Amino acid sequence: MTVYDTAAKLPPIDVVRDRSRALAMLDTIIGAVYYDYSPRRGESEVASMRTGSGEEYDIAFTTDGAFIRGVYHDSPMHNYTGGQLWPCLLEGLPEQFAPLVHEPTFCHEDGTLDATFVLWRRSADDRWRAGEGIDLSPADDEETDPDGAWLLDILCDGAVEEYLEYAWSVYDLELDKTVVEQILTLQPLTEEIVRALNPQKRLADLRERAAELAYPIANVGSGSP
């Protein structure tokens, strides 16, 4: 799988944004730290993922559309020729997204974009796009999924199963599939939903974060035991 495969299956911008908000809400509830969402970062909203071991991505949602950069630390594409980008990774990038290539939080200390995969989609586009003519054959010799674009699978169809696998493999948590699906489809939070995911948390603990994420909360008393 490569960035081209991911570009073909990644859902529209509004779906990616909603699932990113939901992932941040889920992580907040279960006490995890991989997925985050910042409603305001400069002129953008930014969804992010950090594993703590070198895998990461950022999705900047702007008035022009969305820009994604990600890093698979173990990829042979990482730190290519002294930190320079793999050839053609940004080929065809619209000028509207050019400033994000130099966003300090997305870059190495020398100002070079830190990425093994990049995607973008303008608001009027009918699909996601990646750099034109990326030759992944040298990386394919060492890695089946060379660029790490599979890190975005959790935003595609099958997001529920992806999150369940993540919670189990990283945190040894066996979560209720139905409840995870409720969050990923932005069903209003209730006391019952929160306790099903984390008995140590209460709805009152999450109101501020839910407001930051514009995540809906049920009316007082709704869904309470």
C-alpha positions in Angstrom: 0.0 0.0 0.0 1.2 3.5 -0.9 0.0 7.1 -0.7 -1.7 6.5 -4.0 -3.8 3.7 -2.6 -4.7 5.9 0.4 -5.6 8.8 -1.8 -8.1 6.6 -3.6 -9.9 5.4 -0.4 -9.7 8.4 1.9 -13.2 9.9 2.4 -14.1 13.6 1.8 -12.7 16.4 3.9 -15.7 16.8 6.1 -15.7 13.0 7.0 -12.0 13.1 7.7 -12.5 16.1 10.0 -15.4 14.5 11.8 -13.6 11.2 12.3 -10.5 13.1 13.5 -12.6 14.9 16.1 -14.1 11.6 17.2 -10.7 9.9 17.5 -9.6 12.7 19.8 -12.7 12.3 21.9 -12.2 8.6 22.2 -8.6 9.0 23.2 -9.6 11.5 25.8 -12.2 9.2 27.3 -10.0 6.1 27.5 -7.0 8.1 28.7 -4.9 7.5 25.5 -2.5 10.0 23.9 -2.2 9.1 20.2 -5.0 11.1 18.6 -5.5 14.8 19.1 -7.4 17.7 17.5 -6.6 21.4 17.8 -9.6 23.6 16.8 -7.4 26.6 16.4 -3.8 26.6 15.3 -3.0 29.8 13.4 -5.6 29.9 10.6 -6.1 26.1 10.5 -7.6 23.4 12.5 -5.2 20.5 12.9 -5.8 16.8 13.6 -2.7 14.9 14.6 -1.4 11.5 15.6 1.8 10.7 17.5 2.8 7.1 18.5 5.8 8.3 20.5 8.0 6.0 18.5 8.4 7.9 15.2 5.1 7.4 13.5 3.0 10.5 13.1 0.7 12.6 10.9 -0.9 16.1 10.8 -4.0 17.1 8.9 -4.4 20.9 8.5 -8.0 21.9 7.6 -8.0 25.3 6.0 -10.5 27.5 4.1 -8.9 26.1 0.9 -9.2 22.5 1.8 -6.9 20.0 3.6 -3.2 19.2 3.7 -1.8 16.0 5.2 1.8 15.2 6.0 2.9 12.0 7.7 6.0 10.2 8.8 6.8 6.5 9.0 10.0 6.5 10.9 11.2 3.1 9.9 10.6 3.8 6.2 13.7 3.9 4.0 12.2 7.2 2.7 12.8 8.9 6.0 15.9 11.1 6.3 16.5 10.6 2.6 19.8 12.1 1.5 20.5 14.1 4.6 16.9 15.1 5.5 15.7 16.1 2.0 12.3 15.0 0.8 11.8 11.9 -1.3 11.6 13.0 -4.9 8.2 14.2 -6.3 6.5 14.0 -2.9 5.2 17.6 -3.4 5.0 17.5 -7.2 1.8 19.3 -8.2 1.0 20.7 -4.8 -1.4 23.7 -5.2 0.1 27.1 -4.2 -2.6 27.5 -1.5 -0.9 24.8 0.5 2.7 25.9 0.0 2.9 27.8 3.4 2.1 24.6 5.2 5.2 23.0 3.8 7.1 25.4 5.9 5.0 25.1 9.1 7.6 24.7 11.8 5.7 22.0 13.6 5.7 19.9 10.4 9.4 20.4 9.7 12.9 19.4 10.7 15.0 21.9 12.6 16.5 23.1 9.3 13.0 24.0 7.9 12.7 20.9 5.6 9.3 19.3 5.7 9.4 16.1 7.7 7.4 13.6 5.7 7.4 10.2 4.0 3.9 10.8 2.6 1.9 13.9 1.6 -1.7 14.3 0.4 -4.0 17.3 -0.2 -7.5 18.1 -1.4 -8.9 21.5 -2.3 -12.4 22.3 -1.2 -13.7 22.0 -4.8 -11.7 18.8 -5.7 -13.5 15.5 -6.2 -10.7 13.4 -4.7 -7.5 13.5 -2.7 -4.2 13.9 -4.5 -0.5 13.0 -3.9 2.7 14.0 -5.6 2.9 13.1 -9.3 5.3 10.5 -10.4 6.7 9.3 -7.0 9.0 6.4 -7.6 8.7 4.1 -4.6 10.6 1.2 -6.1 13.8 1.8 -4.2 11.9 1.8 -0.9 9.8 -1.2 -2.0 12.9 -3.3 -1.9 13.0 -2.9 1.8 9.4 -2.3 2.9 6.1 -3.7 1.7 4.3 -0.4 2.7 7.2 2.0 2.2 5.8 5.4 2.8 3.6 4.9 5.9 0.3 6.2 4.3 -1.4 3.2 6.0 -1.3 5.3 9.2 -4.4 7.0 7.7 -6.4 3.8 7.5 -8.2 4.6 10.7 -9.8 7.5 8.9 -11.2 5.3 6.1 -13.9 2.7 6.0 -13.3 0.2 8.8 -12.4 2.9 11.3 -14.2 1.1 14.1 -12.2 -2.0 13.7 -9.0 0.0 13.4 -9.7 1.8 16.7 -10.6 -1.4 18.5 -7.3 -3.0 17.3 -5.3 0.1 18.3 -6.9 0.2 21.8 -6.1 -3.5 22.3 -2.6 -3.6 20.9 -1.4 -0.4 22.5 -3.4 -0.2 25.8 -4.7 -3.8 26.3 -8.2 -2.4 26.3 -11.1 -4.5 24.9 -13.7 -1.9 24.0 -17.3 -2.3 23.1 -17.6 -2.1 19.3 -21.1 -0.6 19.4 -20.0 2.2 21.8 -16.9 3.0 19.7 -19.1 3.2 16.6 -21.4 5.6 18.4 -18.5 8.0 19.1 -17.1 7.7 15.6 -20.5 8.6 14.2 -20.6 11.6 16.6 -23.5 10.4 18.6 -24.1 12.6 21.7 -22.1 11.7 24.7 -24.0 10.3 27.6 -23.0 9.1 31.1 -23.7 5.6 29.9 -21.4 5.8 26.8 -18.6 7.3 28.8 -18.7 4.7 31.6 -18.9 1.9 29.0 -15.5 3.1 27.6 -13.9 4.1 30.9 -15.6 3.4 34.3 -13.2 5.8 35.9 -14.4 8.8 33.8 -17.6 10.8 34.2 -19.4 13.0 31.6 -18.7 16.0 33.8 -15.0 15.4 33.3 -15.3 15.7 29.6 -17.5 18.7 29.0 -14.7 21.2 28.5 -12.9 18.9 26.0 -16.1 18.1 24.2 -16.7 21.8 23.8 -13.2 22.3 22.4 -13.9 19.6 19.8 -17.4 20.7 19.1 -18.5 17.2 20.1 -22.2 16.9 21.0 -23.3 16.1 24.5 -26.8 14.7 25.3 -29.2 16.8 27.3 -28.8 16.6 31.1 -30.1 13.2 32.3 -30.2 11.6 28.8 -28.7 8.2 28.9 -27.9 8.2 32.6 -28.4 5.0 34.5 
